[in-house]
Amino acid sequence: MQPTTYIATMLSLPLPIALTPVEAPSVSKMKGVLGGLRATHRIGSVLRSCSVATPSVSFQATPCFRSSMTYQRQYCSAQQQSTNVPSKETLFRVDWLLEHLTPAVLKSRLKPFFDICLDDVSFEDKLYNYKFSRKSQLFTHIAKIRLYFRYRSPYNKVERIGSCIYENEDVIVLLWRLSTLESSIWTYFPSFITKREPKINVVEGALDIHVNHDGYVYKIVNRKITASDREGAKVMETFKAEQEVKRKKQEDKELRRQAEALLEQEKHRGTLEHVQQRLVETVPLMFKARLDYTFYRKDVFCDDQIFGVKRYGLDQLMSHLGLISVIGQYTLPHVHMETVSVIPVIEDGTVRCRWRVKYVSIPRLILNPRLFRFDYRIKNLSWYDGYSVCTIDGNGHVFKITIQKTQRDEGMLIDEKSPKDKLAEKIAVLQPRPATTTCVLMFRAGSRYEAPNHRGLVHYLRDSVGTDSANYPGLSLLWSSAVSGGRVSSFSTRDVYGVSLALPRDETSVGISILGHIAQPAFKPWDIEDQTMPALKADNAYKHPYDVAYEDLHRAAYRNGPLARSVYAPKSSIGKISFKTLADFAAKHLTTGQAVLYGVNIEHERMVLYGDSHAPIANGNKVDAAASPYKGGEWRRPAGGSMAHVLLAGEGAPLRDAKAMATQAVLLASLGRSAAVQFSGSAGNAAVLRAVGNCGASAFQAAYEDGGLVGVYIVADGAHVAKAVTSAVSAIKNYKCSDLEAVKRRATNDLLRASAHSYPTSIDRATQILAGLTSEGAILEAIQQVTASDVEAAAKKLSSKFSMSSYGNIDDPVMSQRNEDEQLKPLDPSADGNAVTEDKPSQQTQGFEGFTYNEDVLKFELPPLPDPLPKCKAALEKFTVPKESELVRRSFMPLRTHPDHFIEVYFENVTETGKSRLPWELVRPAFLWKVRSCMDEMVRWHRQREGPDSVDLSEGSENKRMYDFILDKAAKFEAAPFTWQRICELLSSPSRHYRKADKYFRALDKTINVVTTVSEDGRRMTGNPQYISEAPDVYSIEQLFFGDERPDCDFWDLDFAYNAQKVSGSPNTKDQLEPLDMSRKRAYCSDDEVPRSEESDEEMEF
């Protein structure tokens, strides 16, 4: 059995995904070395068999053989056949995992290794005579080892010496070394006192890790290292190093190739746009004047597939097109040509032109004399469509042109399908002709398609838009859209995920080509860690009360069904979903069978051409969503504040049913919705608005492909919300449709008003198309067929089983002491709504009639936390720079901090509040010390983990430059910098954000390199400077940066100077004790803070 080693070809991904044999010379060399080692084992077997059979025979092996025969390798039991042996790719994947986990075996968790172990894995330790089976016992054994060595010695280090893999075997030999500092009481004293040098105990061993055919570890043997193990490990490490060099060369070559391709694309883009402009100007002159042939090469090749001829050279091309022009002018009474679309395609260096010939034939002119009138003839011309592809060379000249016929489309309908099935669904266009175009690429990939153990995956996908795609960097895609004046937005619901692109109408040719790339990120691990995960946390932190209650309503209504899954990633799943999981989900759901391409104010032919030829979407079939029946329930979430937000809903109409959606639209208009404009008047005949009185209420809906919710959203203070909910429930249960025609007109106006906005309209229509509602305006047409009985039936369905979610002050103590006769007055312009009633105990302790209280919800109010600012101020007033020995290490944080705890509490408080709240003169000494201390501690921690030479702080190094720049920049601030909150976040917990000193320096460098400062309450201080003298030399930091006075930010306010002189007590005003003019205020160069009224976020109607 000849051993052969295979080396993993390490690609750009962290995990090897391609495993190939090494080159022939290297394999032969390794076969010779390892073949000799295997021969040693065979000779040892022969010697033992001979010694057992004939004891009288003596044979003395050479020393090299004797050292190799000290230990006989134990291979797989029963010598497994090659069919049951795991593949080389599997063995190398396990070896790669062990290579990264071995140094951290005493420090970090070994969950990745335990994930690939069988439950009945056996472990045999021949060094310490341990033997047991099952994963739980192995886990306990490793925990005991960690505890033993942690308390035995302050220094323990596990190293990987090497590893070896043999062909047709299921074992990986892992060589390890454990270095332990011999510990005693004298170890903790300096060596110049004890006169003792530290002693390191080193133990080495080998692990035989047996892997089955499926890649799971079923047996582990710990034993001594043999000479053959060391030789095999050296050979394998040598070839790994050679392969790594080849991989780096291949990466450099690929990087250069991509850079050259990008440069070539930028060069081609200008030439393609030039040819595009020439075609737009030249094609309409086909039957009128001589064409422009200056951008064609002399050896141009023309393939005319309409007439079935081929022409070589510019002269033949000119003759061919001239003959067509002459024949058309002499045989047709009227003929002209126009361009439908001209699209440059950077990927293949072509310009694709779709043209149309409009004409009137002689027989038709004779049979229809009205065609002699020009205005009638222009509207009733016959037409013929064609398609030309111009291939451009590096000099911007056309060297090949292909002319082919395009099938006539009877109308720009959404039933048009692409011939190549790139988009297996629909392509739709709406052309109101405004100045901007909106394009939406949408997939059936909402949160209902997530796996139960991958909650929040679509939130990852939504926030990954803008990162690198498979073919282009994310920054290039976003920059290209921005240069074209475009705006990219990503969105997702429980049904769909998509990306929209809004850009000027004249730039659609370039902008639309990047839509498919942006919508399909490559999910690179570093992009997910650096960009996607911070965005997930920000989305969760900035949710409005309506968003929280809306998500809770779906949990209550659908319970464990797919529609109960939130569009937000829970905190427990942030950082738990891998890039491979995201890639698998995208490969399954981001396909043509799941997609729809919808455009507003764009030519239908251009969208079809993009879907046919340029959309980078993989082919795939439709994936049906699992059913999610409506069940009903209640979900309460207490929160601070005086207001309560309640969503009350029932079962609604499915989005694919136009008649049901029209009935639901009429019902929403009848129940009452929030005003479309400010000061719009009274509630009119809206049933729910009249019932809830002075409380805010609005009807809402959440429509999905096979179901939905419909109900009302109520906002009121905690003392009145119970009465409002009770009144709303009563109004819905007793609903009667009395003014049908007025309500239908109101519903029609609501839909038409919503359709005036391109962004929500495009998302709305694309969602309807995916749900099966393909007819444009189907809901509007169905409204006219709605009857009063239909609306009352929908209201009855709504009230048959309610669902409710609440957020805020839903358990106010005032609710338990409401008056029995307390009544909410209806909306009345003449009433002030401030009725005074007697205080009487209420009979309803909860106030939510018709609902069952959930006893599992714990209701309590936390006492307010004390403000640490006074103690922090006292600590800053007596701040002194501590000595190195006085620094303390708190909790499990690896970095040391100031001995006064409230110094650290202040920076943490700024991280939470974002405001300094203390004078800069008081904070500045602690800030300067903290900056230097954090950088020194990060350097110390980095060198402690990776060696004394891991961080270069020598003169002239990049780290030293950043170190000095940060200290110098911090010392120059005269007030808190504009990025004060982020700086305090980096200073309060550096190790939480970065593990390497150079990356931490870079982050601090970028954050502290600002010129704008803020006041104690967080406002920008780019206006008047602090008054020093009557003629100050420097006005603000901006003047130091820009070099001269900024008229928009830096100016001298005489009123401010007047008051400042009185405060400062200058010689000119020292004896003039006049009162300050408080009407003179300091001017700030910032946007006006106009108070805005809070408006409830309504759910987008689909």
Secondary structure, 3 states (H helix, E strand, C coil): CCCCCCEEECCCCCCCCEEECCCHHHHHHHHHHHHHHHHHHHHHHHHHHHHHHCCCCCCCCCHHHHHHCCCCCCCCCCCCCCCCCCCHHHHHHHHHHHHHHHHHCCCCCCHHHHHCEEEEEEEEECCCCEEEECHHHHHHHHHHHHHHHHHHCCCEEEEEEEEEECCCCCEEEEEEEEEEECCCHHHHCCHHHHCCCCCEEEEEEEEEEEECCCCCEEEEEEECCCHHHHHHHHHHHHHHHHHHHHHHHHHHHHHHHHHHHHHHHHHHHHHHHHHHHHHHHHHHHCCCCCCCCCCEEEEEEEEECCCCEEEECHHHHHHHHHHHHHHHHHHCCEEEEEEEEEEEECCCCEEEEEEEEEEECHHHHHHCHHHHCHHHHHHCCEEEEEEEEEEECCCCCEEEEEEEECCCCCCCCCCCCCCCCCCCCCEEEECCCCCEEEEEEEECCCHHHCCCCCCCHHHHHHHCCCCCECCCCHHHHHHHHHHCCCEEEEEECCCCEEEEEEEEHHHHHHHHHHHHHHCCECCCHHHHHHHHHHHHHHHHHCCCHHHHHHHHHHHHHHCCCHHHCCCCCCHHHCCCCCHHHHHHHHHHHCEHHHEEEEEECCCHHHHHHHHHHHCCCECCCCCCCCCCCCCCCEEEEECCCCEEEEEEEEECCCCCCHHHHHHHHHHHHHHCCCCCCCCCCCCCCCHHHHHHCCCEEEEEEEEECCEEEEEEEEEEECCCHHHHHHHHHHHHHCCCCCCHHHHHHHHHHHHHHHHCCHHHHHHHHHHHHHHCCCCCCHHHHHHCCCCHHHHHHHHHHHHHCCEEEEEECCCCHHHHHCCCCCCCCCCCCCCCCCCCCCCCCCCCCCCCCCCCCCCCCCCCCCCCCCCCHHHHHHHHHCCCCCCHHHCECCCCCCCCECCCHHHHHHHHHHHHHCCCCCCHHHHHHHHHHHHHHHHHHHHHHHHHHHCCCCCCCCCCCHHHHHHHHHHHHHHHCCCEECCHHHHHHHHHCHHHHCCCHHHHHHHHHHHHCCCCEECCCCCECCCCCCCCCCCCCCCCHHHHHHCCCCCCCCCCCHHHHHHHHHHHCCHHHCCCCCCCCCCCCCCCCCCCCCCCCCCCCCCCCC
